[in-house]
Amino acid sequence: MYSIRHHPKGHIFFEEGSPGPLAYIIKSGQVEITKKQGNKEISIAMLGPGEIFGEMALLGSKARTATARALANTEVVSISQARLLSFFRQSDPILKHVVTSLINRLEMATALITQDKMDDIYASACQIIVLVANQESTSTDENGKRLLPYTSVIEQLRGILSIDAADCHLILEKLEAINLIEIVQTQFAKDKSIRLIDEENFVQRAERVSKELEGVWSDRASQRSIYLDLYDLSEQTGVEREKIYKKIGTGEVPEEFIFFKKEDILKWVEEVGQAFFDKKKRITADDLDSIKSISYVKNSILQVALRKLDFYQVCQLLKTADESIQEKIFANLSGKFKRIAQQELKLIEEVDASEVEDTIEDLLDEIRKLMEAEKTKTDEDK
């Protein structure tokens, strides 16, 4: 029988550098995996029910490579090294050989990448790119060169080097600037891709030029802080990044929580130009999830949708909406309708929250129908 134990929030299962007699499978709760970086502790993974941690020390490494801490009351199934080895000895010899080889290769790759990684960050990043190239299912360009998924590379850089997404993007931009990689946007793929310019000599070239970039990274590393980027926030809260984007865009996230890296954001604004901020965002029917979404709806569609509501429903919306949404609604009402709504609005003191929710959903449903109809007509005209 396997041992099941309950641990309170804050319990430390093991610390980086300690010996590793046990591995754990999470039955309930949440566990954070962290690594030391100088005098800081960097979060590299958030694990939940069904996930395993501590397995590397159990299978091969003599010491833990990270720290594991319970973020909530957590129940785990512990697996001892003796039990695992007993099971392992009974397994098929070929399977045993394959697993042992994989463990040894993973340990060698991890040691190669993590050794003095912050002193030679660009060379380490190139090693990780090679690992992604060898592990990922990659496509090829018209010349037969492999294209690596940009997002996969970013995620691997973040996890292994314990750096944030902005730093990962900077590293890839610098590698492109010195002609080690090329970042490409393929015609039909949403994600960007990375192409190695000279795949056979990639690592050797990276080691030669990494010295040129040491100053760039040392300046950058001195600015590192305890802030979370959107990737980290998504991992630690379990909320998808797209949902966080939407909440920021609708102003529902307090302003005091939003920060930018000065050098990076100013450079980006300079690249896209100030006119970028005057452009209206194009949204689809699937993006409509709150009354604030109508800010991005075309006036011609909103006018038709508002005509489906009666005076009382429009007044409900106006009573509960913020100033910018009120202006948007008033701007799309006919003259007579607008005057009546303004009069009725003064007479309404309270509104029923459930009725307002129903009205909002009715309006959004109507807008979705109109947007889908417009899209269908546009596709047919093509």
C-alpha positions in Angstrom: 0.0 0.0 0.0 1.2 3.5 -0.8 1.3 6.1 2.0 -1.1 9.0 1.9 -0.3 12.0 4.0 -2.0 15.3 4.7 0.1 18.5 4.9 -0.9 22.1 5.9 -0.4 25.1 3.8 3.2 26.2 3.9 4.6 22.7 4.5 8.0 22.2 2.8 8.3 18.8 1.3 12.0 19.2 0.5 14.5 22.0 -0.1 16.9 22.5 -3.0 20.2 20.6 -2.4 18.7 18.2 0.2 18.8 14.4 -0.3 15.8 12.9 -2.1 14.3 9.7 -0.6 10.7 10.2 -1.7 8.6 11.3 -4.7 5.1 12.5 -4.4 1.8 12.4 -6.4 -0.7 15.2 -5.5 -4.1 13.8 -4.5 -5.5 17.2 -3.6 -4.2 20.7 -3.0 -1.4 22.7 -4.8 2.4 22.6 -4.6 4.8 25.3 -5.8 8.3 24.4 -7.1 11.0 27.1 -6.7 14.7 27.5 -7.4 17.2 29.8 -5.8 18.8 32.5 -8.0 21.3 34.5 -6.0 19.5 35.7 -2.9 16.1 35.3 -4.6 13.7 32.4 -4.8 12.1 32.0 -8.3 8.8 30.1 -8.9 9.2 27.7 -11.8 6.1 25.5 -11.6 2.6 25.3 -9.9 1.4 21.7 -9.6 -2.1 20.3 -8.9 -4.0 17.0 -8.4 -2.6 14.1 -10.4 0.8 15.7 -10.9 4.1 14.2 -9.6 7.1 16.0 -8.1 10.4 14.9 -6.6 10.8 12.1 -9.1 14.3 13.2 -10.5 16.0 12.8 -7.1 14.3 9.5 -6.6 15.4 8.1 -10.0 18.8 9.5 -10.5 20.0 12.8 -8.9 21.7 12.6 -5.5 20.2 15.9 -4.4 17.0 17.9 -5.0 17.3 20.4 -7.8 14.5 22.6 -6.4 12.3 23.3 -3.4 8.7 22.1 -3.1 6.2 23.9 -0.8 2.4 23.4 -0.2 0.4 26.5 -1.3 -2.8 25.0 0.3 -3.7 22.1 2.5 -2.4 19.3 0.4 -2.8 15.5 0.3 -0.1 13.5 -1.3 0.8 9.9 -2.1 4.4 9.3 -1.2 6.5 6.8 -3.2 9.8 5.5 -1.6 12.9 4.9 -3.6 12.9 1.2 -2.3 9.4 0.6 -3.6 10.1 2.2 -6.9 13.4 0.3 -7.4 11.6 -3.0 -6.5 9.0 -2.3 -9.1 11.7 -1.3 -11.6 13.7 -4.5 -11.1 10.5 -6.5 -12.0 10.0 -4.6 -15.2 11.0 -5.7 -18.7 14.8 -5.4 -19.3 14.3 -3.3 -22.4 11.9 -0.9 -20.7 14.4 -0.6 -17.8 17.2 0.2 -20.2 15.2 2.8 -22.1 14.1 4.6 -18.9 17.6 4.5 -17.4 19.0 6.1 -20.7 16.4 8.8 -20.6 17.1 9.6 -17.0 20.9 9.9 -17.7 20.4 12.1 -20.8 18.0 14.4 -18.9 20.4 14.8 -16.1 23.3 15.5 -18.5 21.2 18.1 -20.4 20.0 19.8 -17.2 23.6 20.0 -15.9 24.9 21.3 -19.2 22.2 24.0 -19.3 22.1 25.1 -15.6 25.9 25.2 -14.9 26.8 28.9 -14.6 23.6 29.6 -16.6 23.3 33.2 -15.4 27.0 33.9 -16.3 26.4 32.7 -19.9 22.7 33.1 -20.4 22.8 33.3 -24.2 24.8 30.1 -24.6 22.4 28.4 -22.2 19.4 29.7 -24.2 20.9 28.2 -27.3 21.3 24.8 -25.7 17.6 25.0 -24.7 16.6 25.8 -28.3 18.5 22.8 -29.5 16.7 20.6 -26.9 13.3 22.0 -28.2 14.4 21.3 -31.7 15.2 17.7 -30.8 12.1 17.1 -28.7 9.3 19.1 -30.4 7.3 17.9 -33.4 8.5 20.6 -35.8 7.4 21.8 -39.3 9.8 22.9 -42.1 10.0 25.9 -44.4 10.1 25.8 -48.2 13.9 25.1 -48.0 13.5 22.2 -45.6 14.7 24.1 -42.5 13.0 23.3 -39.3 10.6 25.8 -37.7 10.4 25.7 -33.9 7.2 26.9 -32.2 8.0 30.3 -30.6 5.7 29.8 -27.6 7.3 26.4 -26.8 10.8 27.9 -26.8 9.6 30.8 -24.5 8.1 28.3 -22.0 11.2 26.2 -21.9 13.5 29.2 -21.4 11.3 30.4 -18.5 11.1 27.1 -16.8 14.8 26.1 -17.1 16.5 29.5 -16.7 14.0 30.9 -14.1 13.5 34.2 -16.0 10.4 36.0 -17.0 8.8 36.2 -20.4 10.1 39.7 -21.2 13.6 38.5 -20.6 13.0 35.5 -22.8 11.8 37.7 -25.7 14.9 39.9 -25.2 17.2 36.9 -25.5 15.6 35.7 -28.7 15.7 39.3 -30.2 19.4 39.5 -29.4 20.0 36.1 -30.9 18.2 37.2 -34.1 20.2 40.5 -34.2 23.5 38.5 -34.3 22.1 36.2 -37.0 21.9 33.0 -34.9 18.2 32.6 -35.4 15.4 34.1 -37.5 12.0 34.8 -36.0 9.3 34.3 -38.7 5.5 34.7 -38.9 4.2 32.0 -41.1 1.2 32.7 -43.3 -1.3 30.4 -41.8 0.0 29.9 -38.2 -1.1 32.1 -35.3 2.2 31.5 -33.4 5.5 32.8 -34.6 8.3 30.3 -35.4 12.0 30.2 -34.9 14.4 29.1 -37.6 18.0 28.2 -36.9 20.2 30.0 -39.5 23.0 27.4 -39.3 21.7 24.4 -37.5 24.8 22.2 -37.8 27.1 24.9 -36.2 24.5 26.6 -34.1 25.8 25.8 -30.6 29.4 26.5 -31.6 28.5 29.9 -33.1 26.5 30.7 -30.0 29.4 30.0 -27.7 31.7 32.3 -29.7 29.4 35.3 -29.8 27.9 34.9 -26.3 30.7 37.0 -24.8 29.6 40.0 -26.9 26.3 39.9 -25.1 27.4 39.5 -21.5 27.2 43.2 -20.8 23.7 43.4 -22.1 22.5 40.6 -19.8 24.4 41.9 -16.7 22.6 45.3 -17.0 19.3 43.5 -17.5 19.8 41.1 -14.6 20.5 43.9 -12.2 17.0 45.2 -12.8 15.3 41.9 -12.0 12.6 42.1 -9.2 9.8 40.2 -7.5 7.2 41.2 -10.0 5.1 38.6 -11.8 4.6 38.7 -15.5 1.4 37.5 -17.1 2.8 34.0 -17.7 3.6 33.6 -14.0 0.3 35.2 -12.9 -1.5 32.7 -15.1 0.4 29.7 -13.7 0.1 30.7 -10.1 -3.6 31.5 -10.2 -4.7 28.9 -12.7 -6.4 31.6 -14.8 -5.8 31.5 -18.6 -3.7 34.4 -19.9 -6.5 35.4 -22.4 -8.9 35.9 -19.6 -6.4 38.1 -17.7 -5.9 40.2 -20.8 -9.6 40.8 -21.1 -10.0 41.9 -17.5 -7.1 44.3 -17.9 -8.6 45.6 -21.2 -12.0 46.2 -19.6 -10.4 48.1 -16.7 -11.5 45.6 -14.0 -7.9 45.0 -12.8 -6.8 47.8 -10.4 -4.4 50.2 -12.1 -1.9 50.0 -9.2 -1.2 46.3 -10.1 -0.2 47.1 -13.7 3.5 47.9 -14.3 5.7 48.0 -17.4 9.5 47.6 -17.8 10.4 51.1 -18.8 13.1 50.3 -21.4 11.0 47.6 -23.1 7.6 49.4 -23.2 9.1 52.7 -24.5 11.0 50.8 -27.2 7.8 48.9 -28.2 5.7 52.2 -28.3 8.4 53.7 -30.5 8.2 50.7 -32.9 4.4 50.6 -33.2 3.9 54.4 -33.2 1.4 56.5 -31.3 -1.2 56.0 -34.1 -1.4 52.3 -32.9 -3.4 53.5 -29.8 -6.0 55.2 -31.9 -6.9 52.1 -33.9 -10.1 50.3 -32.9 -9.7 46.7 -31.8 -11.5 44.3 -34.0 -13.4 41.7 -32.0 -15.4 38.6 -32.9 -18.7 37.4 -31.5 -16.8 35.0 -29.2 -15.1 38.0 -27.5 -18.3 39.5 -26.2 -18.4 38.6 -22.6 -19.5 41.7 -20.7 -21.3 45.1 -21.2 -17.8 46.7 -21.6 -17.3 44.6 -24.7 -19.7 46.9 -26.6 -16.9 49.5 -26.6 -15.4 47.6 -29.5 -18.7 46.9 -31.4 -19.3 48.9 -34.6 -21.9 51.6 -34.2 -24.0 50.3 -37.1 -24.4 46.9 -35.3 -25.0 48.4 -31.9 -27.7 50.7 -33.2 -29.7 47.7 -34.6 -29.2 45.7 -31.4 -30.4 48.5 -29.1 -33.6 48.7 -31.1 -34.5 45.2 -29.9 -34.6 46.5 -26.3 -37.5 48.5 -24.7 -37.1 51.8 -22.9 -36.9 50.2 -19.4 -34.1 47.7 -20.5 -32.0 50.5 -22.0 -32.4 52.5 -18.8 -31.3 49.5 -16.8 -28.1 49.4 -18.9 -27.5 53.1 -18.6 -28.1 53.0 -14.8 -25.5 50.4 -14.2 -22.9 51.2 -16.9 -19.8 53.3 -16.4 -19.5 56.7 -18.1 -17.8 55.5 -21.3 -20.4 52.8 -21.9 -23.2 55.3 -21.2 -21.7 57.6 -23.9 -21.5 54.7 -26.3 -25.1 53.7 -25.8 -26.5 57.3 -26.0 -24.5 57.9 -29.2 -26.3 55.0 -30.8 -29.9 55.8 -29.8 -32.3 57.6 -32.1 -33.2 61.2 -31.1 -36.6 60.4 -29.8 -35.5 57.2 -28.0 -32.6 59.1 -26.4 -34.8 61.9 -25.0 -37.2 59.4 -23.5 -34.3 57.3 -22.0 -32.8 60.4 -20.5 -36.1 61.3 -18.8 -36.8 57.7 -17.6 -33.3 57.4 -16.3 -33.9 60.2 -13.8 -36.9 58.4 -12.4 -35.2 55.1 -11.8 -33.6 54.8 -8.3 -32.7 51.1 -8.2 -32.5 48.2 -10.6 -32.8 44.5 -10.1 -29.3 43.0 -10.6 -30.7 39.7 -12.1 -32.8 41.7 -14.6 -29.8 43.7 -15.6 -27.8 40.6 -16.2 -30.6 39.2 -18.4 -30.8 42.5 -20.4 -27.0 42.5 -20.9 -27.1 38.9 -22.2 -30.0 39.7 -24.5 -28.1 42.6 -25.9 -24.9 40.6 -26.4 -26.8 37.7 -28.0 -28.4 40.1 -30.5 -25.0 41.7 -31.3 -23.5 38.2 -31.8 -26.2 37.3 -34.3 -25.7 40.5 -36.2 -21.9 40.1 -36.2 -22.2 36.5 -37.4 -24.6 37.5 -40.2 -22.2 40.3 -41.3 -19.3 37.9 -41.3 -21.3 35.3 -43.4 -22.2 38.0 -45.9 -18.6 39.2 -46.2 -17.4 35.7 -46.8 -20.0 35.1 -49.5 -19.1 38.4 -51.2 -15.5 37.2 -51.4 
